[in-house]
């Protein structure tokens, strides 16, 4: 009996260790699945959208100061107006939210990189059947952070950074796009819901 109990204890420890280190990969595939299904609530549980927006913004604008908090109008009116102009997608290329619709997120998990924004006006299920589904490769694995990369056919990598928020809970906090210019995105005819963003009330 003692030997059986000891074996069960060792098995439980090994299973817990495997689950702990496999959790980021499970989170990646959960994001892909939720994005393909258009599950906005599921994506909201798997992604820290505020952190991901912050990681994407300087990659699209090419300006490191985009990471800094915006100045208030009272403290720096000129700086506040300039920051609003810099964030205008008509002046500075694609909007960050073009990469955060379910269809765009599904495309990112398939390694489409900067061209994932082209999917923002589509439904994820429209591209799910024919699109390839490459497996992510771990490039960093730590106690509190893990990074996985998905490469396209040309070798350009999209990098996903997960952060541990609990013993077995990992959340996507950063998306690293491949180098290059982001393509322009045509505005959709009908608004596409973006997880983690509250829609403006109609006037």
C-alpha positions in Angstrom: 0.0 0.0 0.0 2.8 2.4 0.9 4.5 1.6 -2.4 1.3 2.3 -4.3 0.8 5.5 -2.5 4.3 6.6 -3.2 3.9 5.8 -6.9 0.7 7.8 -7.1 2.4 10.7 -5.3 5.2 10.7 -7.8 2.8 10.4 -10.7 0.8 13.4 -9.3 4.0 15.5 -9.0 5.1 14.6 -12.5 1.6 15.4 -13.9 1.6 18.7 -12.1 5.0 19.6 -13.4 4.0 18.7 -17.0 0.8 20.7 -16.7 2.7 23.7 -15.3 5.2 23.9 -18.2 2.6 22.9 -20.8 0.1 25.6 -19.8 1.4 28.3 -22.1 1.2 26.0 -25.1 -2.3 25.0 -24.1 -3.1 28.7 -23.8 -1.8 29.3 -27.3 -4.0 26.7 -28.9 -7.0 27.9 -26.7 -6.5 31.3 -28.2 -6.4 29.9 -31.8 -9.5 27.8 -31.1 -11.5 30.7 -29.5 -10.5 33.1 -32.3 -11.6 30.7 -35.0 -14.9 30.2 -33.2 -15.3 34.0 -32.7 -15.5 33.5 -28.9 -15.0 37.0 -27.7 -15.5 36.2 -24.1 -13.1 33.3 -24.3 -10.5 35.5 -25.8 -11.0 38.1 -23.0 -10.1 35.4 -20.5 -7.0 34.3 -22.3 -5.5 37.7 -23.4 -4.5 40.9 -21.5 -5.7 43.2 -24.3 -4.4 46.3 -22.6 -0.9 44.9 -22.4 -1.0 43.5 -26.0 -2.2 46.8 -27.3 0.8 48.5 -25.6 3.2 46.0 -27.1 1.8 46.4 -30.6 1.5 50.2 -30.8 5.2 51.1 -31.0 5.7 48.3 -33.6 3.1 49.9 -35.9 4.1 53.5 -35.3 7.9 52.9 -35.1 8.1 55.2 -32.1 9.3 53.9 -28.8 7.6 56.8 -27.0 4.3 55.2 -27.8 4.9 53.0 -24.7 4.8 56.1 -22.4 1.5 57.1 -20.9 -0.2 59.9 -22.8 0.2 63.4 -21.2 -3.0 65.0 -19.9 -4.4 68.0 -21.6 -4.0 70.2 -18.5 -0.3 69.2 -18.0 0.8 69.4 -21.6 -1.9 70.5 -24.1 0.4 70.5 -27.1 1.8 67.1 -26.2 -1.7 65.7 -25.7 -2.9 66.9 -29.1 0.3 65.6 -30.7 -0.2 62.2 -29.1 -3.8 62.0 -30.4 -2.6 62.9 -33.9 0.1 60.2 -33.7 -2.5 57.6 -32.7 -4.8 58.5 -35.6 -4.8 55.4 -37.9 -5.5 57.6 -41.0 -2.1 59.3 -40.4 0.0 56.5 -39.0 -1.0 53.3 -40.8 -3.0 50.4 -39.3 -4.9 50.8 -36.1 -3.8 48.4 -33.3 -7.3 47.0 -33.0 -7.1 45.7 -36.6 -4.8 43.0 -35.1 -7.2 42.2 -32.3 -10.4 41.0 -33.9 -11.0 37.3 -33.7 -10.1 36.8 -37.4 -6.9 38.7 -37.1 -5.9 36.9 -33.9 -6.6 33.6 -35.7 -4.4 34.7 -38.5 -1.6 35.8 -36.1 -1.6 32.3 -34.6 -1.0 31.0 -38.1 2.0 33.1 -38.6 0.5 35.7 -41.0 2.3 38.5 -39.0 1.6 42.0 -40.2 -0.7 40.8 -42.9 -3.1 39.5 -40.2 -4.6 43.0 -40.1 -6.0 42.3 -43.5 -8.3 39.7 -41.9 -9.8 42.1 -39.5 -13.0 42.7 -41.6 -13.5 38.9 -42.1 -15.0 36.2 -39.9 -12.4 33.8 -38.5 -14.4 30.8 -39.8 -14.1 32.1 -43.4 -10.3 31.4 -43.3 -10.1 28.5 -40.8 -10.6 25.7 -43.3 -8.1 26.5 -46.0 -5.4 28.3 -43.9 -2.4 26.2 -42.7 -2.1 25.7 -38.9 1.6 25.7 -38.1 2.7 24.5 -34.6 4.3 27.1 -32.4 8.0 26.6 -31.4 9.1 27.5 -27.8 11.9 30.0 -27.8 11.9 30.9 -24.1 10.5 29.1 -21.1 10.7 30.5 -17.6 8.9 30.2 -14.4 6.8 33.3 -15.0 7.2 34.0 -18.7 7.2 31.9 -21.9 7.6 32.8 -25.5 6.5 30.9 -28.6 7.1 31.7 -32.2 5.1 30.8 -35.3 6.9 31.2 -38.7 5.4 31.8 -42.1 6.6 30.1 -45.2 9.3 32.7 -45.6 10.6 32.2 -42.1 9.3 35.4 -40.6 8.3 34.8 -37.0 5.4 36.2 -35.0 6.2 35.9 -31.3 3.7 35.3 -28.5 4.7 36.1 -24.9 2.7 34.6 -22.1 2.8 35.6 -18.5 1.9 33.4 -15.5 -1.0 34.8 -13.5 -1.6 31.8 -11.3 -0.2 28.3 -10.7 -1.6 27.0 -14.0 -3.0 30.2 -15.5 -1.0 31.9 -18.3 -2.2 35.0 -20.2 -1.0 36.4 -23.5 0.6 39.8 -22.8 2.7 40.6 -25.9 2.7 39.9 -29.6 5.9 40.5 -31.5 5.3 41.2 -35.2 7.9 40.4 -37.9 10.0 43.3 -39.1 8.7 45.4 -42.0 5.9 47.8 -42.8 2.4 47.1 -41.8 0.0 47.0 -44.8 -2.9 49.5 -44.9 -6.3 48.1 -43.9 -9.5 49.1 -45.6 -12.2 50.0 -43.1 -14.9 47.3 -42.9 -18.4 48.1 -44.0 -19.9 46.7 -40.8 -18.0 47.1 -37.5 -16.1 44.0 -36.3 -16.2 43.4 -32.5 -12.8 43.7 -30.9 -12.3 41.7 -27.6 -11.4 43.9 -24.7 -12.7 47.1 -26.2 -16.0 48.7 -25.3 -18.0 49.8 -28.3 -19.1 53.5 -28.3 -22.7 54.1 -27.7 -24.7 55.3 -30.8 -25.7 58.9 -30.8 
